[in-house]
Amino acid sequence: MNASRKLLALAGLLAVAHGAFLVDALAQQRWPRSEARGASAPPPKQVPMLAVVGLREQRITVYDRTGAQMLESPVSSGSTGYETPPGVFSIVQKNVEHHSNLYDDASMPFMQRLTWTGIALHAGELPGYAASHGCVRLPYNFADRLFGLTSVGMRVVVAREAIAPVAIDEPEMFRRDPAVVAAVEAETRRVQLASTRPDGAAADADNFAAHLEARVPPLAAAATAAAARSREMRALASRAKSAVVPAERALRQAESALGKLEADLAAAEKVLAGSAPQKRLDAAQKVKDEAPGRIEAARVARDKARDELKAKQDAARAAEDKADEAAYAHTQAMEVAEKAKLDTSPVSVFISRKTQRLYVRKAFHPIWEAPVLIRDADKPIGTFVLTAHEPAAGTRDLRWSAVSLYRNPTEIEPAQPPPKAAKGKRAAPIETPVTDVAAVKRALARLDIPRDMAARISRIVLPGSSLIISDEPPHLETGKDTDFVVIMSGEPQGGIAIRERAKPERSDDDDDNYYWGGGNNRRNKPYGGGGGGGFFWFN
């Protein structure tokens, strides 16, 4: 295959639209409930983007892509000895009717897996207190509804005590590069989809995510067309190759016929040179007289068969080259389509005070990691999850929220028991505390992110992207087919510790690598092992 044909100018840009979201006087108030939005305009379709499980309150609260609270429900988490560990997770697998491979094939309807070692959200009995083997049980109807709304990758925060997100300024490292935005929008116009989205609706020229999404369908269609052409060219190559076989057989037959005539002539001349009965001499003379014409005709037939074979072979080689080119074009088109789809996936950034490193994952793939400077690295920084939400109407700027794992992020108070209701009465509802925005700002101020690293990150931030800051390192559960998993080391971890010790076999619908850095795949190493920084970069 011609090498120049392989140097295809197929490149896609990863980019993002977001800007500063100024926090007003209500910054330390919780995000508004969805139903509280203005009645003048219909609310956007609700898509869950973050769920917070409060273990003390035994409650889950779900927030949508605008940052507003959309769902709430009681839960039942892990009982004593099987505690659901506080930490940062994401949904890594969904199964409508799952059965436990640890506990007597127990039914786990609407299972949404948080770890490959058995922590999940699923429908189950709620006795009014923590009673599971480590999972978070949900009411059946709620689990059904939530299952239909969520996507793999949605962030789930399990906190010791319920806490609500707070609106914050956009993190400095995520400020977009206008040149990158312009480049991606130009690329979108190049594929002639700047004005339409996959659903046929007009695309918002100011919504950069729409530009990225608009590029996926035509590139996917191009990959499908390239696959069809590759199959067609491969079939033609197969037929051309098949045509060579009879041509080879015809040449062998022509060469064999010529060889026989030449052998007959040699035998006749030998007879004529010796003494033999007259009848045999006459027969030999006849063969000799007819041989020149017959041999010449056989040579012509042989040469024709040889030429036909060469033509068939040349045609087969040309068809094979075209098939190779079509296969290469298919591979390239698939890569571009997959990259365009990846461009629309949220990015996760994790900064660990424990390891003094910054890690980046996208669509469950590790992209890269690097050392990072955290000021006063010997002092706690807390654990926060910052989430990028959809831009406000008519703007390109992403809105951001932050949720802390603790009410006092760097001065963790002892856990408080849940409130008890008077006999015959329900406990009074507790107002969920809001994450301290000042603590978030202090944590961000302690991060010293190099400009080039920040620019790298800002190119791939879209709604749903997140920044996790923590005193903890990435947990060993972080690995193949997961986002970052962070477990609070000072909390009971019965539900996950038991599974780590047992190292259970994965069920058929699970992935091969259930325990990153251990279990069935010991070739993988945790972050920070082997020198780090060796991950590939989508760019």
C-alpha positions in Angstrom: 0.0 0.0 0.0 1.3 3.5 -0.9 2.7 5.1 2.2 1.5 8.5 1.1 -2.1 7.3 1.2 -1.6 6.3 4.8 -0.6 9.9 5.8 -4.3 10.9 6.0 -5.0 14.3 7.4 -7.5 13.0 9.9 -7.3 15.0 13.1 -9.9 16.0 15.6 -9.5 18.6 18.3 -10.6 18.0 21.9 -12.1 21.2 23.2 -14.5 22.7 25.7 -16.7 25.6 26.2 -16.8 27.1 29.6 -16.0 30.3 31.4 -16.3 32.1 34.7 -19.4 31.5 36.8 -19.6 34.4 39.2 -21.0 33.4 42.6 -23.5 35.9 44.0 -24.7 36.4 47.5 -26.5 33.2 47.4 -23.4 31.2 46.7 -23.5 29.4 50.0 -27.1 28.4 49.6 -28.0 25.0 48.2 -28.7 24.7 44.5 -32.4 25.4 43.9 -34.9 22.5 43.6 -35.9 21.8 40.0 -39.5 22.7 40.6 -38.5 26.1 41.9 -37.3 27.3 38.5 -39.2 30.2 36.8 -42.5 29.2 35.3 -41.9 31.4 32.2 -39.7 28.8 30.5 -40.0 25.0 30.6 -37.1 23.4 32.5 -34.6 21.5 30.4 -34.8 17.7 30.4 -33.6 16.4 33.7 -30.5 14.3 33.5 -28.8 13.1 36.7 -25.2 14.2 37.1 -24.4 13.7 40.7 -25.8 11.6 43.6 -24.9 12.2 47.3 -25.6 9.4 49.8 -25.8 10.5 53.4 -25.0 7.5 55.6 -26.1 9.1 58.9 -29.4 10.2 57.5 -29.8 7.1 55.3 -30.8 9.2 52.4 -29.8 9.7 48.7 -30.1 13.0 46.9 -29.7 13.3 43.1 -28.8 16.5 41.3 -29.3 17.2 37.6 -27.1 18.6 34.9 -28.0 22.2 35.9 -27.0 21.5 39.5 -30.6 21.5 40.8 -31.9 18.8 43.2 -34.2 16.5 41.3 -34.7 13.3 43.3 -34.5 12.2 46.9 -35.2 8.9 48.7 -34.4 7.0 51.9 -31.9 4.2 51.6 -30.4 1.3 53.6 -26.6 1.1 53.5 -24.2 -1.4 54.9 -24.7 -2.7 58.5 -22.1 -2.9 61.2 -19.1 -5.0 59.9 -20.4 -4.5 56.3 -20.3 -0.7 56.2 -20.7 1.1 52.9 -17.4 3.1 52.8 -17.6 6.9 52.5 -15.9 8.0 49.4 -16.1 9.0 45.8 -17.4 6.6 43.2 -19.2 6.4 39.8 -21.5 4.0 38.1 -19.4 1.5 36.3 -22.1 -1.0 35.2 -25.9 -1.3 35.1 -28.0 -4.5 35.1 -31.8 -4.6 35.3 -31.9 -8.0 37.1 -28.6 -8.8 38.7 -27.9 -11.6 41.2 -25.2 -11.5 43.9 -22.3 -13.9 43.3 -21.4 -13.5 47.0 -24.6 -13.9 48.9 -26.7 -16.9 47.9 -27.5 -15.5 44.4 -29.6 -12.8 46.1 -31.7 -10.7 43.7 -30.4 -7.2 43.1 -32.9 -5.5 40.8 -31.9 -2.3 39.0 -28.3 -2.8 40.0 -25.9 0.1 39.4 -22.4 -1.0 40.3 -20.1 1.4 42.1 -17.1 -0.9 42.5 -16.1 -4.2 40.8 -15.8 -5.8 44.2 -19.5 -5.6 44.9 -20.6 -2.2 46.2 -23.7 -1.1 44.2 -27.0 0.8 44.3 -30.0 -1.5 43.8 -33.6 -2.1 44.9 -34.1 -3.9 48.2 -35.7 -3.9 51.6 -35.5 -0.7 53.6 -36.1 -1.5 57.3 -35.4 2.1 58.3 -31.7 1.6 59.2 -28.4 0.3 57.8 -29.0 -3.3 57.0 -27.2 -4.4 53.8 -23.9 -6.2 53.2 -22.3 -3.0 51.9 -24.6 -2.0 49.0 -26.9 1.0 49.1 -30.5 -0.4 48.9 -33.2 1.8 47.3 -37.0 1.6 47.3 -38.1 -0.5 44.4 -40.0 2.2 42.5 -37.2 4.8 43.1 -34.5 2.3 41.9 -36.5 1.6 38.8 -36.9 5.3 38.0 -33.3 6.2 38.8 -32.1 3.3 36.7 -33.9 4.7 33.7 -32.3 8.1 34.1 -28.7 7.5 34.9 -25.8 6.7 32.6 -22.6 4.7 33.3 -20.0 7.2 34.6 -22.4 9.3 36.8 -20.7 10.4 39.9 -21.9 9.0 43.3 -20.5 10.5 46.5 -21.0 8.6 49.7 -20.7 10.9 52.7 -20.7 10.1 56.4 -23.3 12.8 56.8 -25.6 14.3 54.1 -24.2 17.5 52.6 -25.4 19.6 49.7 -23.4 21.0 46.8 -22.7 24.7 46.6 -22.2 27.0 43.5 -18.6 28.0 43.0 -16.4 30.0 40.7 -15.0 28.2 37.8 -11.7 26.6 38.7 -8.8 28.5 37.1 -7.3 25.4 35.5 -10.5 24.8 33.5 -10.7 28.2 31.8 -11.0 27.6 28.1 -8.6 28.6 25.4 -10.6 30.7 22.8 -8.2 29.5 20.0 -9.1 25.9 20.8 -12.8 26.8 20.8 -12.6 28.5 17.5 -10.7 25.6 16.0 -13.3 23.1 17.0 -16.1 25.2 15.8 -14.3 25.6 12.4 -14.0 21.8 12.3 -17.7 21.5 13.0 -18.5 23.8 10.2 -16.2 21.8 7.9 -18.4 18.7 8.4 -21.4 21.0 7.7 -23.2 20.3 10.9 -22.8 23.6 12.7 -26.5 24.4 12.4 -28.0 21.0 13.2 -27.8 18.5 16.0 -28.3 14.7 15.6 -31.9 15.1 16.7 -32.5 17.6 13.9 -33.0 20.6 16.2 -31.0 23.8 15.6 -27.7 23.9 17.4 -27.0 26.8 19.7 -24.0 28.6 18.2 -22.9 29.5 21.7 -23.1 26.0 23.0 -19.7 24.5 22.4 -20.8 21.0 23.6 -23.4 21.0 20.8 -20.6 21.6 18.3 -18.8 18.5 19.6 -21.9 16.4 19.7 -22.8 17.5 16.2 -19.6 16.0 14.8 -20.3 12.5 16.1 -23.1 11.4 13.7 -21.4 12.3 10.4 -18.1 10.7 11.5 -19.9 7.6 12.7 -21.7 7.5 9.3 -18.4 7.9 7.5 -16.9 5.0 9.6 -19.9 2.8 8.6 -19.5 3.7 5.0 -15.8 3.0 5.2 -16.6 -0.4 6.7 -19.0 -1.2 3.9 -16.3 -0.2 1.3 -13.7 -2.3 3.1 -16.0 -5.3 2.9 -16.7 -4.7 -0.8 -13.0 -4.3 -1.6 -12.1 -7.4 0.4 -14.8 -9.4 -1.5 -13.4 -8.1 -4.9 -9.9 -9.0 -3.8 -11.1 -12.5 -2.8 -12.7 -13.0 -6.2 -9.6 -11.7 -8.0 -7.4 -14.0 -6.0 -9.7 -16.9 -6.8 -9.4 -16.2 -10.5 -5.6 -16.8 -10.2 -6.1 -20.4 -9.4 -7.6 -21.6 -12.7 -5.1 -19.4 -14.6 -2.3 -21.2 -12.8 -3.9 -24.5 -13.6 -4.2 -23.6 -17.3 -0.5 -22.6 -17.4 0.6 -25.9 -15.9 -1.5 -27.8 -18.4 0.0 -25.7 -21.3 3.5 -26.3 -20.0 2.8 -30.0 -19.6 1.4 -30.3 -23.2 4.5 -28.5 -24.6 6.8 -30.7 -22.5 5.1 -33.8 -23.8 5.4 -32.7 -27.5 9.1 -31.9 -27.0 9.6 -35.3 -25.3 7.8 -37.0 -28.2 10.1 -35.3 -30.7 13.2 -36.3 -28.8 12.0 -39.9 -28.7 11.2 -40.0 -32.4 14.6 -38.6 -33.3 16.2 -41.3 -31.1 14.2 -44.0 -33.0 15.2 -42.6 -36.4 18.9 -42.6 -35.4 18.8 -46.3 -34.6 17.6 -49.5 -36.2 13.9 -50.3 -35.8 11.1 -52.0 -37.8 10.0 -49.9 -40.8 6.5 -49.4 -39.3 8.1 -47.8 -36.2 10.5 -45.7 -38.3 7.5 -44.4 -40.3 5.6 -43.5 -37.2 8.7 -41.7 -35.7 9.2 -39.8 -39.0 5.6 -38.6 -38.9 6.0 -37.4 -35.3 9.1 -35.5 -36.4 7.5 -33.9 -39.4 4.5 -32.7 -37.4 6.5 -31.7 -34.3 7.5 -28.1 -35.3 4.0 -26.9 -36.0 2.5 -28.6 -32.9 5.4 -27.4 -30.6 5.0 -23.8 -31.9 1.3 -23.9 -31.3 1.9 -25.3 -27.8 4.4 -22.6 -27.1 1.9 -19.9 -28.2 -0.7 -21.5 -25.9 1.8 -21.6 -23.0 2.8 -17.9 -23.6 -0.9 -17.0 -23.7 -1.6 -18.9 -20.5 1.4 -17.2 -18.9 0.2 -13.7 -19.9 -3.3 -14.5 -18.6 -1.9 -15.7 -15.3 0.2 -12.5 -15.0 -2.8 -10.4 -15.7 -4.8 -12.3 -13.1 -2.0 -12.0 -10.6 -1.6 -8.2 -11.3 -5.3 -7.8 -10.9 -5.3 -9.7 -7.6 -2.4 -7.7 -6.3 -4.2 -4.4 -7.3 -7.4 -5.6 -5.7 -5.5 -6.6 -2.5 -3.9 -3.2 -2.4 -7.3 -1.5 -2.7 -8.7 -3.8 0.0 -5.7 -2.9 2.2 -6.3 0.8 1.5 -10.0 0.5 2.3 -9.2 -1.4 5.5 -6.8 1.3 6.5 -9.3 4.0 5.7 -11.9 2.1 7.8 -9.5 1.9 10.7 -8.8 5.6 10.4 -12.5 6.5 10.1 -13.3 4.3 13.2 -10.5 6.0 15.2 -11.7 9.5 14.2 -15.4 8.6 15.0 -14.4 7.0 18.3 -12.2 10.0 19.2 -15.1 12.4 18.3 -17.3 10.3 20.6 -14.7 10.4 23.3 -14.5 14.2 22.9 -18.1 14.4 24.2 -17.3 12.3 27.3 -16.7 14.2 30.6 -13.1 14.3 31.9 -12.2 13.5 35.5 -9.2 15.1 37.2 -8.0 13.9 40.6 -5.5 15.7 42.7 -4.1 13.7 45.7 -2.3 15.3 48.6 -1.2 11.9 49.6 0.7 11.1 46.4 1.3 14.8 45.3 0.1 13.9 41.8 -2.5 14.9 39.4 -4.4 12.2 37.4 -6.6 12.5 34.4 -9.2 9.9 33.2 -11.7 10.2 30.4 -14.5 7.7 29.6 -12.9 5.3 32.2 -9.5 5.5 30.4 -6.3 6.8 32.1 -5.0 9.7 30.0 -2.0 11.0 31.9 -0.7 11.8 35.3 2.0 14.2 36.6 3.5 15.6 39.8 1.6 18.6 41.2 2.6 21.1 43.9 0.2 21.5 46.8 1.1 24.3 49.2 1.4 23.3 52.9 1.4 19.6 51.8 1.8 18.5 55.4 -1.6 19.9 56.3 -5.0 18.4 55.4 -6.7 19.9 52.4 -10.0 18.0 52.6 -11.9 16.0 50.0 -14.1 17.8 47.5 -15.9 16.9 44.3 -16.3 19.8 41.8 -18.7 19.2 39.0 -19.2 21.1 35.7 -22.9 21.7 34.9 -24.7 22.8 31.8 -24.2 26.5 30.8 -26.9 28.9 31.7 -29.4 29.6 28.8 -27.8 31.7 26.1 -24.3 31.4 27.4 -21.3 29.2 26.8 -20.0 29.3 30.4 -20.2 26.1 32.4 -21.6 26.4 35.9 -19.8 24.6 38.7 -20.7 23.2 42.0 -18.7 21.6 44.8 -19.6 19.1 47.4 -17.4 18.1 50.4 -17.2 14.7 52.0 -17.4 16.4 55.5 -19.0 19.5 56.9 -15.6 20.6 58.3 -13.3 19.4 55.5 -10.0 19.7 57.3 -11.2 19.3 60.9 -13.3 16.2 60.8 -15.6 16.0 63.8 -16.6 12.6 65.4 -19.6 11.0 63.7 -22.9 11.9 65.3 -25.6 9.3 65.8 -28.8 9.8 63.8 -31.5 11.7 65.6 -34.1 9.7 67.5 -37.8 10.4 67.3 -40.0 10.4 70.3 -42.0 7.3 70.8 -44.8 7.1 68.3 -43.5 10.1 66.4 -41.2 10.6 63.4 -38.0 12.4 63.7 -38.1 16.0 62.6 -36.6 16.6 59.2 -33.0 17.9 59.3 -31.9 20.7 57.1 -29.0 19.4 55.0 -25.9 21.5 55.5 -24.3 23.1 52.5 -20.7 22.6 51.5 -18.5 25.5 52.8 -17.6 27.5 49.7 -14.7 29.2 51.5 -13.2 25.8 52.3 -13.4 24.9 48.6 -11.7 28.2 47.6 -9.0 27.6 50.2 -8.3 24.1 48.7 -8.2 25.5 45.2 -5.8 28.2 46.3 -3.3 25.6 47.6 -3.0 24.0 44.2 -0.1 25.2 42.0 -1.0 23.9 38.5 1.5 24.7 35.7 0.0 26.7 32.9 0.7 24.1 30.2 -1.0 21.4 32.4 -4.0 23.6 33.0 -4.3 24.3 29.3 -4.2 20.6 28.6 -7.0 20.0 31.0 -9.1 22.9 29.8 -9.3 21.5 26.3 -11.3 18.4 27.4 -13.7 19.7 30.0 -17.5 19.4 29.2 -20.6 19.3 31.3 -20.3 16.3 33.7 -16.6 16.7 34.0 -15.2 16.8 37.6 -12.3 17.8 39.7 -11.6 15.7 42.8 -9.3 17.1 45.4 -8.5 14.8 48.4 -6.0 14.0 51.1 -6.5 10.4 50.0 -4.7 8.5 47.2 -6.6 6.8 44.4 -8.0 3.6 45.9 -6.9 0.3 44.4 -10.4 0.0 42.9 -9.4 2.7 40.5 -8.5 0.9 37.3 -9.8 -0.7 34.1 -13.4 0.3 33.4 -13.7 2.7 36.3 -13.5 6.3 37.0 -11.5 7.4 40.1 -12.5 5.7 43.3 -11.5 7.5 46.5 -12.1 5.9 49.9 -12.0 7.8 53.2 -9.3 6.1 55.2 -10.6 7.2 58.6 -14.0 5.6 58.2 -15.3 2.0 58.6 -14.8 0.1 55.3 -16.3 -3.2 56.1 -18.3 -3.5 52.9 -15.2 -3.0 50.7 -12.5 -4.5 53.0 -14.4 -7.8 53.2 -14.5 -8.0 49.4 -10.8 -7.1 49.1 -9.9 -9.9 51.4 -12.2 -12.4 49.8 -11.3 -11.4 46.2 -14.5 -13.0 44.9 -14.8 -14.3 41.4 -16.5 -11.9 39.0 -19.8 -12.9 37.4 -20.2 -13.5 33.7 -21.4 -10.0 33.0 -18.5 -8.4 34.9 -15.2 -7.4 33.4 -12.1 -9.5 33.6 -10.2 -7.0 35.8 -12.3 -6.6 39.0 -9.6 -5.4 41.2 -7.1 -3.0 39.8 -3.6 -3.9 40.9 -4.8 -7.3 42.2 -7.3 -10.1 41.6 -7.4 -11.6 38.2 -5.0 -9.2 36.5 -1.8 -8.5 38.3 -0.1 -6.9 35.4 -1.8 -3.6 36.3 -0.3 -1.3 38.9 -1.9 1.4 41.0 -1.3 5.0 40.3 2.1 6.1 41.5 3.7 2.7 40.8 6.3 2.1 38.1 7.3 5.8 37.9 3.9 7.1 36.7 3.2 9.5 33.9 3.3 6.8 31.2 -0.3 7.1 30.1 -1.3 8.1 26.5 -2.9 11.5 25.8 -5.9 12.0 23.6 -5.2 15.1 21.6 
